[in-house]
Amino acid sequence: MKKIRPQNPIYLVLCLFCPWRFVNTYYIMNEDSLIISRYYAKENAEELYRKVDKLGFNTLIKFGLPTDIGSTRLEPIIHGPKGTYKSQEIQFLFKDKTIVAWNVRPYTKKTTEAVV
């Protein structure tokens, strides 16, 4: 159970100005679950909110890009005083038809391939 933190160089430079984003953004991969600590955007908001999700693989039906699942992007594009936020989502579809979106933009391709 090792915390995997973002390795994207642009994200790391931005975290020099707000280090709590780096500390609070990670994922932990277990045999039967995935724990994601992330920041996400809400509609009509100018800031990001922190959330920790525990995703169980036993109820997972499908995961992939929004076009793979047949849905639209869940996180809105927000424009705030510090810039524009646009997520790069991987979505998880569960048996109860809930969809959890995970913004993987801070991570590199190598760190996200470990999940896939």
ROMI-529807 format. One record per residue (C-alpha): residue number from 1; residue in one letter; x, y, z. Coordinates in nm, 3 decimals. Layout:
N
@i->NUM	aa->A	east->X	north->Y	up->Z
...
***
This chain:
116
@i->1	aa->M	east->0.000	north->0.000	up->0.000
@i->2	aa->K	east->0.219	north->0.277	up->-0.131
@i->3	aa->K	east->0.090	north->0.624	up->-0.210
@i->4	aa->I	east->0.151	north->0.707	up->-0.575
@i->5	aa->R	east->0.185	north->1.083	up->-0.617
@i->6	aa->P	east->0.167	north->1.294	up->-0.936
@i->7	aa->Q	east->0.485	north->1.313	up->-1.143
@i->8	aa->N	east->0.379	north->1.555	up->-1.418
@i->9	aa->P	east->0.653	north->1.825	up->-1.428
@i->10	aa->I	east->0.411	north->2.112	up->-1.489
@i->11	aa->Y	east->0.197	north->2.001	up->-1.195
@i->12	aa->L	east->0.507	north->1.974	up->-0.974
@i->13	aa->V	east->0.610	north->2.331	up->-1.057
@i->14	aa->L	east->0.259	north->2.457	up->-0.978
@i->15	aa->C	east->0.271	north->2.271	up->-0.647
@i->16	aa->L	east->0.566	north->2.487	up->-0.541
@i->17	aa->F	east->0.309	north->2.764	up->-0.492
@i->18	aa->C	east->0.046	north->2.543	up->-0.324
@i->19	aa->P	east->0.222	north->2.242	up->-0.170
@i->20	aa->W	east->-0.096	north->2.114	up->-0.001
@i->21	aa->R	east->-0.220	north->2.012	up->-0.347
@i->22	aa->F	east->0.077	north->1.777	up->-0.385
@i->23	aa->V	east->0.037	north->1.636	up->-0.033
@i->24	aa->N	east->-0.336	north->1.572	up->-0.079
@i->25	aa->T	east->-0.324	north->1.427	up->-0.433
@i->26	aa->Y	east->-0.240	north->1.057	up->-0.457
@i->27	aa->Y	east->-0.379	north->0.711	up->-0.522
@i->28	aa->I	east->-0.331	north->0.380	up->-0.344
@i->29	aa->M	east->-0.378	north->0.055	up->-0.534
@i->30	aa->N	east->-0.484	north->-0.255	up->-0.340
@i->31	aa->E	east->-0.580	north->-0.598	up->-0.468
@i->32	aa->D	east->-0.953	north->-0.529	up->-0.434
@i->33	aa->S	east->-0.982	north->-0.150	up->-0.426
@i->34	aa->L	east->-0.844	north->0.182	up->-0.544
@i->35	aa->I	east->-0.826	north->0.481	up->-0.308
@i->36	aa->I	east->-0.810	north->0.818	up->-0.482
@i->37	aa->S	east->-0.742	north->1.144	up->-0.301
@i->38	aa->R	east->-0.813	north->1.421	up->-0.548
@i->39	aa->Y	east->-0.931	north->1.773	up->-0.614
@i->40	aa->Y	east->-1.238	north->1.823	up->-0.832
@i->41	aa->A	east->-1.444	north->2.107	up->-0.972
@i->42	aa->K	east->-1.810	north->2.184	up->-0.905
@i->43	aa->E	east->-2.043	north->2.371	up->-1.138
@i->44	aa->N	east->-2.042	north->2.752	up->-1.090
@i->45	aa->A	east->-1.749	north->2.739	up->-0.845
@i->46	aa->E	east->-1.422	north->2.925	up->-0.860
@i->47	aa->E	east->-1.223	north->2.682	up->-0.647
@i->48	aa->L	east->-1.149	north->2.311	up->-0.635
@i->49	aa->Y	east->-1.275	north->2.077	up->-0.364
@i->50	aa->R	east->-1.089	north->1.786	up->-0.206
@i->51	aa->K	east->-1.239	north->1.438	up->-0.194
@i->52	aa->V	east->-1.117	north->1.088	up->-0.109
@i->53	aa->D	east->-1.292	north->0.801	up->-0.291
@i->54	aa->K	east->-1.255	north->0.430	up->-0.224
@i->55	aa->L	east->-1.350	north->0.235	up->-0.535
@i->56	aa->G	east->-1.416	north->-0.138	up->-0.496
@i->57	aa->F	east->-1.326	north->-0.357	up->-0.789
@i->58	aa->N	east->-1.596	north->-0.613	up->-0.704
@i->59	aa->T	east->-1.877	north->-0.375	up->-0.812
@i->60	aa->L	east->-1.690	north->-0.219	up->-1.105
@i->61	aa->I	east->-1.847	north->-0.280	up->-1.445
@i->62	aa->K	east->-1.634	north->-0.069	up->-1.676
@i->63	aa->F	east->-1.374	north->0.208	up->-1.677
@i->64	aa->G	east->-1.220	north->0.430	up->-1.940
@i->65	aa->L	east->-1.259	north->0.765	up->-2.110
@i->66	aa->P	east->-1.605	north->0.925	up->-2.115
@i->67	aa->T	east->-1.651	north->0.819	up->-2.478
@i->68	aa->D	east->-1.575	north->0.455	up->-2.384
@i->69	aa->I	east->-1.845	north->0.452	up->-2.118
@i->70	aa->G	east->-2.094	north->0.652	up->-2.325
@i->71	aa->S	east->-2.121	north->0.953	up->-2.096
@i->72	aa->T	east->-2.009	north->1.313	up->-2.102
@i->73	aa->R	east->-1.740	north->1.478	up->-1.895
@i->74	aa->L	east->-1.861	north->1.506	up->-1.534
@i->75	aa->E	east->-1.632	north->1.782	up->-1.412
@i->76	aa->P	east->-1.709	north->2.123	up->-1.561
@i->77	aa->I	east->-1.456	north->2.357	up->-1.714
@i->78	aa->I	east->-1.416	north->2.644	up->-1.469
@i->79	aa->H	east->-1.257	north->2.983	up->-1.518
@i->80	aa->G	east->-1.126	north->3.143	up->-1.202
@i->81	aa->P	east->-0.896	north->3.424	up->-1.101
@i->82	aa->K	east->-0.594	north->3.191	up->-1.116
@i->83	aa->G	east->-0.669	north->3.043	up->-1.458
@i->84	aa->T	east->-0.879	north->2.781	up->-1.633
@i->85	aa->Y	east->-0.934	north->2.426	up->-1.505
@i->86	aa->K	east->-1.017	north->2.147	up->-1.749
@i->87	aa->S	east->-0.998	north->1.788	up->-1.630
@i->88	aa->Q	east->-0.867	north->1.491	up->-1.822
@i->89	aa->E	east->-1.096	north->1.221	up->-1.688
@i->90	aa->I	east->-1.096	north->0.849	up->-1.651
@i->91	aa->Q	east->-1.442	north->0.737	up->-1.543
@i->92	aa->F	east->-1.541	north->0.433	up->-1.339
@i->93	aa->L	east->-1.891	north->0.285	up->-1.391
@i->94	aa->F	east->-2.034	north->0.069	up->-1.110
@i->95	aa->K	east->-2.323	north->-0.178	up->-1.085
@i->96	aa->D	east->-2.552	north->0.079	up->-0.922
@i->97	aa->K	east->-2.501	north->0.304	up->-1.231
@i->98	aa->T	east->-2.290	north->0.560	up->-1.043
@i->99	aa->I	east->-1.995	north->0.710	up->-1.225
@i->100	aa->V	east->-1.684	north->0.839	up->-1.050
@i->101	aa->A	east->-1.458	north->1.067	up->-1.252
@i->102	aa->W	east->-1.086	north->1.087	up->-1.181
@i->103	aa->N	east->-0.877	north->1.368	up->-1.325
@i->104	aa->V	east->-0.547	north->1.209	up->-1.430
@i->105	aa->R	east->-0.389	north->1.526	up->-1.572
@i->106	aa->P	east->-0.139	north->1.558	up->-1.280
@i->107	aa->Y	east->-0.013	north->1.203	up->-1.339
@i->108	aa->T	east->0.222	north->1.082	up->-1.610
@i->109	aa->K	east->0.134	north->0.803	up->-1.852
@i->110	aa->K	east->0.363	north->0.566	up->-1.663
@i->111	aa->T	east->0.189	north->0.617	up->-1.328
@i->112	aa->T	east->-0.162	north->0.580	up->-1.475
@i->113	aa->E	east->-0.070	north->0.261	up->-1.663
@i->114	aa->A	east->-0.023	north->0.093	up->-1.324
@i->115	aa->V	east->-0.399	north->0.129	up->-1.264
@i->116	aa->V	east->-0.500	north->0.005	up->-1.607
***
